[in-house]
Amino acid sequence: MKPEQLLDILKTAAKLKTTPRHCYTEDDRRESVADHSWRISLMAMLLSGEPEFSVLDMDKVIRMCLIHDLGEAFTGDIPTFRKTEAEDVTEQQLYDAWVEQFPEPQRTQWQSLLAEMDALETPEAKTYKALDRLEAVISHNESDISTWLPLEYDLQLTYGKKNVAFSPYLTAFSSAIDEVTRRKIREEGPESEKEKL
């Protein structure tokens, strides 16, 4: 890859540093897509020491985590509960067209990785997707509850459940996150939501 090509790819990827996501990291700062991608990559790195994941290619999982939302450099982030199928297709087409311009061997490597991620059949792809979902729930728990939409009270306790079901460790991790969610709702939520717990 020529240095100029690398710079062009990095320039596009850098858009994720300023592409906001739905939740807030602080009172006046929304989380960026890069914040999210960094943390799920860190989660994968930390899991690489767990026995359940010792048979997986965790370097591949980290690579998946790093690149999974790069399509949002072209479309911005749209929360999953608002994203239409047409918007999903558009994002994927723009991402694919961008990767098609990469030089070899990067183009083939990325296309293979993206296809594996899309199929969600390998343990590596399932792990990346579960971490993607779980990190979103963790981030919302860290956000001020005043920023939560009404639908998020239920979503916080259901989001990603099917994605973690394949893994005993991730299922237990999801349950621990649920406890944080319930505590937050009990301590900070409206009475109508406290009554549901």
C-alpha positions as a Markdown table, in Angstrom:
| # | Residue | x | y | z |
|---|---|---|---|---|
| 1 | Met | 0.0 | 0.0 | 0.0 |
| 2 | Lys | 1.4 | 3.4 | -0.9 |
| 3 | Pro | 1.7 | 5.9 | 1.9 |
| 4 | Glu | -0.8 | 8.2 | 0.1 |
| 5 | Gln | -3.4 | 5.3 | 0.0 |
| 6 | Leu | -2.9 | 4.7 | 3.7 |
| 7 | Leu | -3.4 | 8.4 | 4.4 |
| 8 | Asp | -6.6 | 8.4 | 2.4 |
| 9 | Ile | -8.0 | 5.4 | 4.2 |
| 10 | Leu | -7.1 | 6.9 | 7.6 |
| 11 | Lys | -8.7 | 10.2 | 6.7 |
| 12 | Thr | -12.0 | 8.5 | 6.0 |
| 13 | Ala | -11.7 | 6.3 | 9.1 |
| 14 | Ala | -11.0 | 9.4 | 11.2 |
| 15 | Lys | -14.6 | 10.6 | 10.6 |
| 16 | Leu | -15.7 | 8.1 | 13.2 |
| 17 | Lys | -13.9 | 10.2 | 15.9 |
| 18 | Thr | -16.4 | 13.0 | 15.4 |
| 19 | Thr | -19.5 | 10.9 | 14.3 |
| 20 | Pro | -21.8 | 11.0 | 17.3 |
| 21 | Arg | -23.7 | 8.0 | 18.7 |
| 22 | His | -27.0 | 8.1 | 20.5 |
| 23 | Cys | -25.7 | 8.1 | 24.1 |
| 24 | Tyr | -23.6 | 10.5 | 26.1 |
| 25 | Thr | -20.2 | 9.9 | 27.8 |
| 26 | Glu | -20.6 | 13.1 | 29.9 |
| 27 | Asp | -23.3 | 15.7 | 30.4 |
| 28 | Asp | -22.3 | 17.6 | 27.3 |
| 29 | Arg | -20.5 | 15.1 | 25.2 |
| 30 | Arg | -22.0 | 12.5 | 23.0 |
| 31 | Glu | -20.2 | 9.2 | 22.5 |
| 32 | Ser | -18.5 | 8.9 | 19.1 |
| 33 | Val | -18.5 | 5.8 | 16.9 |
| 34 | Ala | -14.7 | 5.6 | 17.5 |
| 35 | Asp | -15.3 | 5.6 | 21.3 |
| 36 | His | -17.6 | 2.6 | 20.8 |
| 37 | Ser | -15.3 | 0.7 | 18.4 |
| 38 | Trp | -12.3 | 1.3 | 20.7 |
| 39 | Arg | -14.0 | -0.1 | 23.7 |
| 40 | Ile | -15.4 | -3.3 | 22.1 |
| 41 | Ser | -11.9 | -3.9 | 20.7 |
| 42 | Leu | -10.6 | -3.6 | 24.3 |
| 43 | Met | -13.3 | -5.9 | 25.5 |
| 44 | Ala | -12.2 | -8.5 | 22.9 |
| 45 | Met | -8.6 | -8.1 | 24.0 |
| 46 | Leu | -9.5 | -8.7 | 27.6 |
| 47 | Leu | -11.6 | -11.7 | 26.8 |
| 48 | Ser | -8.7 | -13.3 | 25.0 |
| 49 | Gly | -7.4 | -14.5 | 28.5 |
| 50 | Glu | -10.7 | -16.3 | 29.3 |
| 51 | Pro | -10.6 | -20.1 | 28.8 |
| 52 | Glu | -13.9 | -20.1 | 26.8 |
| 53 | Phe | -12.3 | -17.9 | 24.2 |
| 54 | Ser | -8.9 | -19.6 | 24.0 |
| 55 | Val | -9.9 | -21.6 | 20.9 |
| 56 | Leu | -11.0 | -18.5 | 19.0 |
| 57 | Asp | -8.8 | -16.3 | 16.8 |
| 58 | Met | -9.2 | -13.3 | 19.1 |
| 59 | Asp | -6.9 | -11.1 | 16.9 |
| 60 | Lys | -9.6 | -11.6 | 14.2 |
| 61 | Val | -12.3 | -10.6 | 16.7 |
| 62 | Ile | -10.4 | -7.4 | 17.5 |
| 63 | Arg | -10.1 | -6.6 | 13.8 |
| 64 | Met | -13.8 | -7.1 | 13.4 |
| 65 | Cys | -14.5 | -4.8 | 16.3 |
| 66 | Leu | -12.2 | -2.2 | 14.9 |
| 67 | Ile | -13.8 | -2.1 | 11.5 |
| 68 | His | -17.4 | -3.0 | 12.1 |
| 69 | Asp | -18.9 | 0.5 | 12.1 |
| 70 | Leu | -16.7 | 2.1 | 9.4 |
| 71 | Gly | -19.7 | 2.3 | 7.1 |
| 72 | Glu | -21.0 | 5.0 | 9.4 |
| 73 | Ala | -18.2 | 7.3 | 8.2 |
| 74 | Phe | -20.4 | 7.7 | 5.1 |
| 75 | Thr | -23.9 | 7.7 | 6.7 |
| 76 | Gly | -23.5 | 8.7 | 10.3 |
| 77 | Asp | -24.8 | 6.6 | 13.1 |
| 78 | Ile | -28.4 | 5.7 | 13.2 |
| 79 | Pro | -29.6 | 3.8 | 16.4 |
| 80 | Thr | -30.7 | 0.3 | 15.6 |
| 81 | Phe | -34.2 | 1.0 | 16.8 |
| 82 | Arg | -34.6 | 3.7 | 14.2 |
| 83 | Lys | -32.5 | 2.3 | 11.3 |
| 84 | Thr | -34.5 | 1.2 | 8.3 |
| 85 | Glu | -33.6 | -1.7 | 6.1 |
| 86 | Ala | -33.0 | 0.7 | 3.2 |
| 87 | Glu | -30.6 | 2.8 | 5.4 |
| 88 | Asp | -28.7 | -0.4 | 6.3 |
| 89 | Val | -28.4 | -1.4 | 2.7 |
| 90 | Thr | -27.1 | 2.1 | 1.7 |
| 91 | Glu | -24.5 | 2.0 | 4.5 |
| 92 | Gln | -23.3 | -1.4 | 3.4 |
| 93 | Gln | -23.1 | -0.5 | -0.3 |
| 94 | Leu | -21.1 | 2.6 | 0.5 |
| 95 | Tyr | -18.8 | 0.7 | 2.8 |
| 96 | Asp | -18.3 | -2.1 | 0.2 |
| 97 | Ala | -17.6 | 0.5 | -2.5 |
| 98 | Trp | -14.9 | 2.1 | -0.3 |
| 99 | Val | -13.2 | -1.2 | 0.4 |
| 100 | Glu | -13.3 | -2.1 | -3.3 |
| 101 | Gln | -10.9 | 0.8 | -3.8 |
| 102 | Phe | -8.3 | -0.6 | -1.4 |
| 103 | Pro | -5.1 | -2.1 | -2.9 |
| 104 | Glu | -4.3 | -5.7 | -2.5 |
| 105 | Pro | -3.9 | -7.6 | -0.2 |
| 106 | Gln | -6.0 | -5.3 | 2.0 |
| 107 | Arg | -9.0 | -5.3 | -0.2 |
| 108 | Thr | -9.3 | -9.1 | -0.2 |
| 109 | Gln | -8.6 | -9.4 | 3.5 |
| 110 | Trp | -11.2 | -6.8 | 4.4 |
| 111 | Gln | -13.8 | -8.3 | 2.0 |
| 112 | Ser | -13.3 | -11.7 | 3.6 |
| 113 | Leu | -13.6 | -10.3 | 7.1 |
| 114 | Leu | -16.7 | -8.3 | 6.3 |
| 115 | Ala | -18.4 | -11.3 | 4.7 |
| 116 | Glu | -17.6 | -13.4 | 7.8 |
| 117 | Met | -19.0 | -10.7 | 10.0 |
| 118 | Asp | -22.2 | -10.4 | 7.9 |
| 119 | Ala | -22.8 | -14.2 | 7.9 |
| 120 | Leu | -22.5 | -14.4 | 11.7 |
| 121 | Glu | -21.7 | -18.1 | 11.6 |
| 122 | Thr | -18.2 | -18.3 | 13.1 |
| 123 | Pro | -17.5 | -18.1 | 16.8 |
| 124 | Glu | -15.4 | -15.0 | 16.1 |
| 125 | Ala | -18.2 | -13.2 | 14.2 |
| 126 | Lys | -20.7 | -14.1 | 16.9 |
| 127 | Thr | -18.3 | -12.8 | 19.6 |
| 128 | Tyr | -17.7 | -9.5 | 17.9 |
| 129 | Lys | -21.5 | -9.0 | 17.4 |
| 130 | Ala | -22.2 | -9.9 | 21.1 |
| 131 | Leu | -19.6 | -7.4 | 22.3 |
| 132 | Asp | -21.0 | -4.7 | 19.9 |
| 133 | Arg | -24.4 | -5.1 | 21.5 |
| 134 | Leu | -23.2 | -5.4 | 25.1 |
| 135 | Glu | -21.0 | -2.3 | 24.8 |
| 136 | Ala | -24.0 | -0.2 | 23.7 |
| 137 | Val | -25.9 | -1.3 | 26.9 |
| 138 | Ile | -22.9 | -0.5 | 29.1 |
| 139 | Ser | -22.6 | 3.0 | 27.5 |
| 140 | His | -26.2 | 3.7 | 28.1 |
| 141 | Asn | -25.8 | 2.7 | 31.7 |
| 142 | Glu | -23.0 | 5.2 | 32.0 |
| 143 | Ser | -25.1 | 8.0 | 30.4 |
| 144 | Asp | -27.3 | 10.2 | 32.6 |
| 145 | Ile | -30.7 | 8.6 | 32.8 |
| 146 | Ser | -32.3 | 11.8 | 31.7 |
| 147 | Thr | -30.9 | 11.1 | 28.2 |
| 148 | Trp | -32.7 | 7.7 | 27.9 |
| 149 | Leu | -35.7 | 7.5 | 25.6 |
| 150 | Pro | -38.8 | 5.8 | 27.1 |
| 151 | Leu | -38.3 | 2.7 | 24.9 |
| 152 | Glu | -34.7 | 2.3 | 26.3 |
| 153 | Tyr | -35.8 | 1.2 | 29.7 |
| 154 | Asp | -37.0 | -2.1 | 28.3 |
| 155 | Leu | -34.4 | -2.2 | 25.5 |
| 156 | Gln | -31.6 | -2.0 | 28.1 |
| 157 | Leu | -32.7 | -5.4 | 29.5 |
| 158 | Thr | -33.3 | -7.1 | 26.2 |
| 159 | Tyr | -30.8 | -5.7 | 23.7 |
| 160 | Gly | -28.3 | -8.3 | 22.5 |
| 161 | Lys | -29.7 | -11.3 | 24.5 |
| 162 | Lys | -29.9 | -13.5 | 21.4 |
| 163 | Asn | -26.4 | -12.4 | 20.5 |
| 164 | Val | -24.9 | -13.7 | 23.8 |
| 165 | Ala | -26.9 | -16.9 | 24.0 |
| 166 | Phe | -24.1 | -19.0 | 22.4 |
| 167 | Ser | -21.6 | -18.2 | 25.1 |
| 168 | Pro | -21.8 | -19.0 | 28.8 |
| 169 | Tyr | -19.3 | -16.3 | 29.7 |
| 170 | Leu | -21.1 | -13.6 | 27.6 |
| 171 | Thr | -24.5 | -14.6 | 29.0 |
| 172 | Ala | -23.1 | -14.2 | 32.5 |
| 173 | Phe | -21.5 | -10.9 | 31.5 |
| 174 | Ser | -24.9 | -9.7 | 30.1 |
| 175 | Ser | -26.6 | -10.6 | 33.4 |
| 176 | Ala | -24.0 | -8.6 | 35.4 |
| 177 | Ile | -24.7 | -5.6 | 33.1 |
| 178 | Asp | -28.5 | -6.1 | 33.7 |
| 179 | Glu | -27.9 | -5.7 | 37.4 |
| 180 | Val | -26.2 | -2.4 | 36.8 |
| 181 | Thr | -29.2 | -1.4 | 34.6 |
| 182 | Arg | -31.7 | -2.4 | 37.3 |
| 183 | Arg | -29.8 | -0.5 | 40.0 |
| 184 | Lys | -29.6 | 2.6 | 37.8 |
| 185 | Ile | -33.4 | 2.5 | 37.1 |
| 186 | Arg | -34.1 | 1.9 | 40.8 |
| 187 | Glu | -31.9 | 4.8 | 41.9 |
| 188 | Glu | -32.5 | 7.3 | 39.1 |
| 189 | Gly | -35.4 | 6.2 | 37.0 |
| 190 | Pro | -39.0 | 7.5 | 37.0 |
| 191 | Glu | -41.5 | 5.8 | 39.4 |
| 192 | Ser | -43.3 | 4.2 | 36.4 |
| 193 | Glu | -40.2 | 2.3 | 35.4 |
| 194 | Lys | -39.2 | 1.4 | 39.0 |
| 195 | Glu | -42.5 | -0.3 | 39.4 |
| 196 | Lys | -41.8 | -2.7 | 36.5 |
| 197 | Leu | -38.7 | -4.1 | 38.0 |
